[in-house]
Amino acid sequence: MRILLVEDNDDHAELVKLSLDQHRVANEIFHVEDGQKAVDYLFRRGAFQDPAVSPRPTVILLDLRLPKIDGLEVLREIKAAENLKNIPVVVLTTSAAETDVSEAYAQHVNSFVVKPLDFQKFSQLIEDLGYYWMAWNRASSD
């Protein structure tokens, strides 16, 4: 499983990576720190032009509050692109605001998950997310 982690908070990104590594969920984790880098990665622009540097992810973990380009705009661009729209996107954020949830689903997010503050619960959440997308979910062959 290949994961693109779009997270500007270094501590949160490290927790996600540690949890995924600890539970052996992902084969590869690619991390970008802002919305512009996420879009560049996915559309293979700038530093990410080489497909070896920007392989297609199996799933995208996307924070909402990102510098440069907001997470909801990144989501819009993903779901509007014919070659990207079938990649599952999981919003993984601290925001539980109903407007964020509604807007994310209006933009065709596959799942919206609020990060727990407790490390054990956070670790369990990441393990469960990984197993769901790796073992239980059936992806399109596109």
N, C-alpha and C positions, 0 to 999 in steps of 0.2 A: 504494500500500500504506500502510495506517495502522497504526502500532505503538503499543501501550501498553507503556511501559517502567516496571516496578515495581522500583526500585533505590534503596536508602538511601545507598549510598556515592556521593558526588558525583563522585569521580574515575572510578569505574567507569561511572557514567551518562554522563559526558562522553566517555569512550573509546567507548562504544557509539554515542552520537550522532555523534561525529566519524567513526567507521568507516562508519556508515550513510550519512552525508552524502557522505563521500569516494567511496563506491562507488555513490552515487545509487540506493540500495536502497529507501528509504522516501519517500513523498510527504509524510507527516506523522508526527511522533513526539510523543506525549504522555507526559510523565514525571511520575510520582508517587513520593514518597519513603518511603511506609510502607504497610503492609497495609490500614489503615483507609481511607486515601485511595483505594487501589485498589478496595476494595469499594464505597465511596461513588461513585467514578467509574462503575463498571460497573453499579451499581444506580440510578444517577442520583439520589443523595441529597445533601443539603446544598448545597455550592458547585457541585455538578455536576448539578443538576436540569435545567438547560437542555440539550437534546440537541446544541445547537451547541457547547457547552463540553465535552461528553462523547460525541463520536461513537463508534459501535461500531468497535473495532479489527479489523483483518484478522488480527492475531496479537498475543499477549501474551507479552512477555519478563518472566519473573518470578523474582526472587531469592528464596531461601528464608529467609534470616536477616533478617527485617524487624522494625522496631519496631511496636508497637501490636497488630497481628495478624500472626502468622507466615505465611510464604509457603505452607506446606502447608494452612493453614486457608483462605487466599484461594483456593487451588486447589479445595478441597472445595466452597466456596460457588459458584465458577464452574461446576463440573461438575454441581452439584445444581440449578442454575437452568435451566429449560427454554429461556429466551431467550438464554442465554450458553453453554451446554454445547458447542455446535459451534464456538466460537471456538478455534482452536488455541492451546495454551499451551505455551511452551518454558521450562522451568526453566533459568535461566542463573545459575550459582552457583559459588562457590569450593569448595563441599563435594563431595568424592568419596566420602563415607561411604555404604556399601552400604545402611544403614537409610534414608537420605534418598532414595536412588535407588528402593528398593523401595516406600517409602511414596508417593512421587510417582507411580509407575506404578500403585499400588493406587488412587490417586485420579484415574486416567485422564489423566495428563499426556500430551501428544503427543510430547514429546522432553525429554531431560535432558542438559544440556551443562555440562561443567565449564570454567570460565574459565581459559585458560592465563595464566601469569604474564608471558610474553614479549609485548611490545606487537605485534610483527609477526604472531605467531601469533594473538593476540587479534583483530587487525584482519582477518586472513584468515578466522577463524572467523565473525565478524560478516558479512563479505561472503558467505561460503558459506551461512550461515543465511538471509540476505536473499534470495539468489537461489533457494534451495530453496523458501521459502514464497511468493515472488513468481512465479517462472517454472516451477518443476517441479511443485509440489504443486497438486492440484485441490481446491478448497474446495467445501463444500456451498453450495447456493444459498439456504439458510435465512436 
